[in-house]
């Protein structure tokens, strides 16, 4: 957490946290006749606007042998349409002083522009053009697939930590598409064709599978009119069925030993848990968010205070949980043993279990929970000071099947979590039968 957010957390401890959620910004929701959902959030602090078009498709939608399609298609969306040649839309936006980018995840692919409010029509016209009439020139595909393969080599194959996490994730999600790396497996990139990509585009890139999010110095009616003008004539089409990525509740303990080009050994722990969209009770997901903060929410959190500085067991460790996913999620712990003190991975595992068992046996004190809650909420409030971050949160919520309204409701939801909720979630989810463990070891350790 940065200094400003920490300072905000200190201030928040003295006030009711729900006060922060009391006055949400004016937000408007429309659905065009062709199924395109439009969400407009007004923020008039500067004459700037963020425009994002989100498609409900990502790597979790892909099937074995067809991985990497969503990400490669993201690259190809800049390679020309009926109106423009390859790279021309980017050139137009650059000349307007706009910032643009795109990203692919497990559950979505999104394209965004940040620009002066009076340039918004240009961004929407360009986005609608490639939704309606993307060209996929074979020669551009032949070049771009090599770019993606090189990206895979640089970001994953040549980075042992990324390689370890990719293999860990493939084991941690035995049943769902979340095991699929977003960039795709290299064997699938090698055999991908432009026709595979065209079929993917035609299946998923339709207005009734997209959400347009606009945040900034605009009004709801203004954006609705522009959306009708540029997107309204694009016809809806039937969509493939997309099932939620679900996992068995207790797949059994799974262990992985990897010998990679790392300097130090490390440990990855993942527990199969629900996300907000699949939790029986949303309080469980909010409790898991706060548990991540209890364990790894800054200097006074339990992992750094106890395992790092207290027992000198680890030289670094962390906890993370993403509640905003379309299906089930993972609660992840990672740690590097303190090798200078001769600590082993087995000792680190025992140390992590001590912390988890403690959460099961004894609820946190009201004071500790309040401190962590203030930190988590301060981080969210600080993030949402940015119009780009507001847009991204709204887009994520909508594309994973939750509502944008959670952006205004989740602070109160986090405030309602009790110490007992924390204990209940720990007891239910931190079990061996939900656990995947990876031991990542330097290559030398491979030699007997």
N, C-alpha and C positions, 0 to 999 in steps of 0.2 A: 504494500500500500504506500502511495507517495505521501509527501509531507502535508500537502493541502488536505488530502482525504483523512489523514491521521488527525490533523487539527480540527477538521469538521467532526470527526468521531468524538473528540474530547468535548466539543460544544454540544453535541447531540445528547450526551449523557445527562445533561441538565434539562432536557425538554422532552415532552411526549413525542415519540417518533412519528406517530400518525399525523402530526401537524404538517409534516413534509408532504404527505399525500393528499392534503385537504383541498388543494386547488389545482387539479389537473389542467393542463393546457387544452384549449378547444380542439377537439378531434372529431373528424367527420368520416363516416364510412358510406360508400356507395357501391352498388354492383351494377355494371352495365348490362345491357340485354344479352351480350355475348358471354357473360359470366366473369368478365374481368372485375376483380375486387379492387377498389380504390380507397386508400386510407390517407387522409390529409390531417396533419397536425400543425396547428399554427404556432409559430415562434417568431415574433416580430422584432427581436433584438437587433438584427442586422439585415440588410437587403440581400440576403443570401438564401438559397434553397438547395436541399438535397433531394434528388430524385432517384429512387431505386425500383427496379423491376425484378421481382422474385418469382422463380419458377419452382413448383413443388416437384423437384426431381434432383437427385444427387446420387452418391455412390451406393447408398443403402437400397436404391431401387434396382441396381444392376444385378445380373445373375452370373454364375460361374461361366467363364469363357468370354464374358462381355464386359469385363471391368474396365474402368477408365473412360467410358463413353461420355459421361456428364462433363468431366473436366476437359476432355479434348474438344467437345462441342463448345464449351466456354471460349476456348482459344479461337475456334473457327468463326465465332459470332462477329469477329472484327474483320472478316475476310471478304466482305462485300455483300450487296443485296441488289434488288432490282434498280434502285436509284443510284447506288454508289459502288465504286470499285474497292478492292482491298485497302484497308487502312484509311480510307477517306473520311469515315465518320470520326475517327480519332483526330485527324488533322483539323477538321472543322471545329471540334470541341477545344482543341489546343489553341486555335486562333481566337476563340471566344474567351480564353483565359480560364476555361473550366478544368477541373480535375476529374478524371474518370478511372474506373477500374472494375474488376469483376472478381468473383470468388465462388468456389464450389465447395460444398461440404457434404456430410453424410445425407442430409435431408433436403438440400436446396442448392440452386445455382442462382446467383444474383449479379446484377449489373447496375452500377451507380455512377451518377454525375453530381458534382458540387459546383454550383455556378451562380452568377448574379440572377436575381429573381426574374428580371425581364428577358433572360435567355432560356427560361424553362421550356417554352414551346419548341425550341430547336432540339433540346434533349429528348423530349417526348416524341417528336417526329422521327428522329433517328432510331429510337428504341422500337417504335411501332413498325418502322420500315423493315427492320431485320426480323421482327416477330412474324410479319406477313410474308416476307419474300427473301429469306436468306439464300444466298448462293453458296454452294459448297464446291468450288473449283477443285478438281482432282489434283492439279499441280500445287495448289496452296495446301491441300491436305498432306501431300507427300512431304512438303517442307515442314509443316507444323508438327506432324507426328514425330519427326526427328527432334524437334525442339522439346517436345514433351518427354521423350525418352531421355534426353540429356538432363532435363529438369529432374527426372526420377533418379538418374545416376548421382547428380550433385546433392539432392536433398535427402535421399533415402539410402541408396546403395553405398555411397561413400561416407555416410554419417552413421557410425555404429549406434548412437542413441536412438536415431530415427528408425533404423533397421530393427532394433530390439523392440521398440514400441509397436511397430507394424506387426511383428510376429506374435507379440504378447496379445495384441488386440484380436488377431485371427483366432487365438485360442480362447480368449475371454468371452467371445460371442459365438458360442457353438451353433446357434440356430438361425441367426438373423444376418441381414446384409450389412450390419455394422462391422462385420469382420473384414469387409472389403476396403482396401486402401483407396482413398479418394483419387489418387493419381493412377490407380490401376496396377495390376501385376504386369511385369515386363513381357511375359509370354503373350498376354492379351494385347498389349500395345503393338507387339511385333506382327500380330495377325489381324489387327483392326483394318477395316476398309472404309472408304468414303461412303459406301452404300450402308454400312452399319450405322454410320453417323447420321446419314440422311433419314433412316428409319427412326432413329432415336429423336431427332428433331421433330419429325412429323407426328410422332406419338405424344410427346410431352409439351412441345412449345406451342401451346394454344391458349387463347385468352382465358378460357375457363379453368386453366391450371396455373394462373399467374396472379400476383398481387402487386399493384403499383402503390408504393409508399412515397409520399411527398411531405417533407417537413421543412418549415422555414417561413419566410415572409410572404405568405400567400393566404388566400381564403379558400374555404371548401368549395364554394360555387365556381370560383375561377378555375380550380384544378379539375373539377368535374366536367366543366365545359371543354377544357383542353383534352381531357381523356376521351370524351365522346368524339371530339373532332378527329383525333389521330388514331384511336384504337377502335372506335365504335363499329367501323365497317368490317373489321377482321372477323370472320365467322368462327363460332364455336365448333368444336369437333368432339366426338366421343373419346373418352380417355381410357387407357388400360386401367385395370383394377390395381390399386396400390394398398396392400395390407400393411398394418403397423408392424415394425420389427420387434417381435416379442421373443423372450428367452425363457427357457425352463427356470422355475423359481430356484431350484437347487440342483444345478448340473453335476455337482460333485467337485472335489478339489482337483485342480489341474496344475501340473508343474512343468516348467520349461527351463532348460539350461542352455545358455547361448555362449559360445566362445567367440568373441569379436575383437576387433582392433581397438580396444579401449585401454586407457591407462590404469583405471581403477575399477574394482568390482562395483556392481550396484544391484538394487533390488526393485522389482515392480510388483505391487500387490493390487489386485482388482476384485471387488465384490460386485456380483450381479445384483442390481437394485433397480427399482422403477424410476422413470422420469415423471415429471408433472402430468404428462398426458396418460400415463399408465398406472399411476399410484392409486390404490384403493381409496386413500384419503390424501388430499393434497398436503395436509400437515406433515405427512411422512417425508415428502420431498423437501419441504421447507426446513424440516428438522435436519435432514442430511446436509443441506446447504450450510446450516449453522454449525453442524459437527465439523465440516471442513474448516470453518473459521476457528472453532475451539482448538483443533489440532494444529492448524497452520495459518493463523491469522495475525502474523506479525510477531514482534520480539517476545511478548509475554505469552504466546500460545503454547500449548503443551509440548509439541514436538521440539521446537527450539529451546524452550526453557528446561525441559527434562532430559531429552535424549541427546541434544547437542551440547548445551552448556553444563547441565547437571551431571549426567552420567558419562559425558564425552564418548558416547556410543557411536554417533554419526557425525560426519563432517558436513552433511547437508541432507535435507529431507523435506517432503512436502505432501500435501493432501489436496485432492481436487474432485469436484463433482459437478456435472452439467445437468441441470434439471430440465433445460429447454430443448428436449429432443422429441422426435416423433414417436419413439417406442421406449424400450427399456434402456437403462443407462448403466454406467459403471461408477463405483466409488473407488478412486485410485489413490494409492499411497506409493511414494517412491523414496528411496534412501540410498546413501552412499556410506559405507562403514568408515569409521575413523581409523584408517590403516596405520596412522602414526602411533596410535595406542594399541595396535595389534588386534583391532576388533574384527569379527567375522560376520558374514551374512547371516549365519544362524543366530548369533547374538542379537543382531539388528531385528531379525524376525521376532525373537522373544521379547525385545523391547517394545516393538509395535503392538504385539498382542497384550502386553501389560497395560498399555494406554487404552486399547479397545475394551479389554475386560473391565477396566476401571469405569468406563462409560456405562457398561452394562450393569455393574454392581451399584454404582452411586451416581445419581443425577448431578449435573453441575450445580454449583450454588447459583442463586438468583443473581448475585453480583457478577460472577464470571460470565454467565449467559448474557446479561445486560451489556457488558463491555464488548463482547463479541458481536452481539446483535447491532450495537451502535456502529462498530467498524464495518460490518457487512453492508448495512444500510447507507452509511456515509459513502462507501465505495460506489454503490448504485447511484446515489444522488449526484455525486461528483461526475461519474461517467455521463449521466444524462444531461449535464450542462451542455454537452455537445449535440448539435442537431444531427450530425451523422450517426452518433451513437443511439440517439432516440429512434432514428429511422431503422437502424439495424436491429434494435431490440424488437420493434414492432414487426418488421419483416420476418425475423426468426420465429416469433410467437405464432404468427399467422401461418407460416409454411409448415410448422410442425403440428398444426391442428389445435393450437391453443388460441386464445383471443388476444388481440392487441390491448384489450382493456386491463390485462394483467400488469401492464407497465404502470398503471395507476393504482392497482389493487395490491401488488405484492409486498409493498412496504408494511401495510397493515397485516398481511398474512404472515410475514416474518415476525412481526411484533407479537402475534398471538401464540407462537410456539412456546411451550412451557418446559421446565427442566424434565418433567416426566415424559414429555414427547421425545426428548433427546434420548433418555434411557430406553424407551420402548423401541425407537428406531435402531439403536445400537444392538439391542438384544435380538431384534428380528433379522437384521441384515448382516451383521459382522460374524458370520459363521463359516466354518471350514467348507461346508457343502456349497457355498456360493463363491468360493475363492479361486482365483488364478494367480499363480506365483511365477515370476521369471527371475532367475539368477543370471546376471550378465557378468561374464568373467573375461579377463584378458586372455588373449590367445595362448600365451605361454602355459596357462593353467591346464591346457588341453593335453599337454604331454605327461604321460604317466612316468 
